[in-house]
């Protein structure tokens, strides 16, 4: 089973790119982030024609998450995280597919720092941490997938010194990610490729893609029950070079023996 994550940076504006990638890569399940489309403007018909059932949480102009599946229509179990009284942004979608629980995540960026956006990011992280602990103690096959807006450590970013005050790389953000993984989650790409340079995002500015000046912020965190099934993974870096592509690359892993 091939499971992917892709921050599309506008699902309608990037739809030709998304459909081309789906056709070429043929993932079984896809988590999308940053739809930038209200609920009634999600391109369900076009995606169904491409062979994928879909569920989604839209939001006008910003945010938005979706899960696509060739296998069966995903069954929604949660559309937000517990514990926030503010109007909730469309950033969390938890579904069941086969015997998997999949959480599609678009964690807040947090910039500029310091400020209310960073404070919101850290509160969101706390809520994710609490819910993730409940998920990992369930004994089920669980995957936390998406754009975490976290650079875990220095080898995950080109010229880390440039990001020392960035909301993706501040010590407290990396510590929050470490606290999350210390519950028992496995960072799939680092598990597979512990020493390789892996980037999943390349800014539009200063020819970042051409210079390979990127960062790794799109992640798969696997519960202990999933790790033995993990066989390989890859960043589809070439997609970033397509015309009118997102600034993120699609990323995928393969699992075997999923019922």
Rosetta blueprint (number, residue, H / E / L):
1 X L
2 X E
3 X E
4 X E
5 X E
6 X E
7 X E
8 X L
9 X L
10 X L
11 X L
12 X L
13 X L
14 X L
15 X H
16 X H
17 X H
18 X H
19 X H
20 X H
21 X H
22 X H
23 X H
24 X H
25 X H
26 X L
27 X L
28 X L
29 X E
30 X E
31 X E
32 X E
33 X E
34 X L
35 X L
36 X L
37 X L
38 X L
39 X H
40 X H
41 X H
42 X L
43 X L
44 X H
45 X H
46 X H
47 X H
48 X H
49 X H
50 X L
51 X L
52 X L
53 X E
54 X E
55 X E
56 X E
57 X E
58 X L
59 X L
60 X L
61 X L
62 X L
63 X L
64 X L
65 X E
66 X E
67 X E
68 X E
69 X E
70 X L
71 X L
72 X L
73 X L
74 X L
75 X E
76 X E
77 X E
78 X E
79 X L
80 X L
81 X L
82 X L
83 X L
84 X L
85 X L
86 X L
87 X L
88 X L
89 X L
90 X L
91 X L
92 X E
93 X E
94 X E
95 X E
96 X E
97 X E
98 X L
99 X L
100 X E
101 X E
102 X E
103 X E
104 X E
105 X E
106 X E
107 X L
108 X L
109 X L
110 X L
111 X L
112 X L
113 X L
114 X L
115 X L
116 X H
117 X H
118 X H
119 X H
120 X H
121 X H
122 X H
123 X H
124 X H
125 X H
126 X H
127 X H
128 X H
129 X H
130 X H
131 X H
132 X H
133 X H
134 X H
135 X H
136 X H
137 X L
138 X L
139 X L
140 X L
141 X E
142 X E
143 X E
144 X E
145 X E
146 X E
147 X E
148 X L
149 X L
150 X L
151 X L
152 X L
153 X L
154 X H
155 X H
156 X H
157 X E
158 X L
159 X L
160 X H
161 X H
162 X H
163 X H
164 X L
165 X L
166 X L
167 X L
168 X L
169 X L
170 X L
171 X H
172 X H
173 X H
174 X H
175 X H
176 X H
177 X H
178 X H
179 X H
180 X H
181 X H
182 X L
183 X L
184 X L
185 X L
186 X E
187 X E
188 X H
189 X H
190 X H
191 X H
192 X H
193 X L
194 X L
195 X L
196 X L
197 X L
198 X L
199 X L
200 X L
201 X E
202 X L
203 X L
204 X L
205 X L
206 X L
207 X L
208 X L
209 X L
210 X L
211 X L
212 X L
213 X L
214 X L
215 X E
216 X L
217 X L
218 X E
219 X E
220 X E
221 X E
222 X E
223 X L
224 X H
225 X H
226 X H
227 X H
228 X L
229 X L
230 X E
231 X E
232 X E
233 X E
234 X E
235 X E
236 X E
237 X H
238 X H
239 X H
240 X H
241 X H
242 X L
243 X L
244 X L
245 X L
246 X L
247 X L
248 X E
249 X L
250 X E
251 X E
252 X E
253 X E
254 X E
255 X E
256 X L
257 X L
258 X L
259 X L
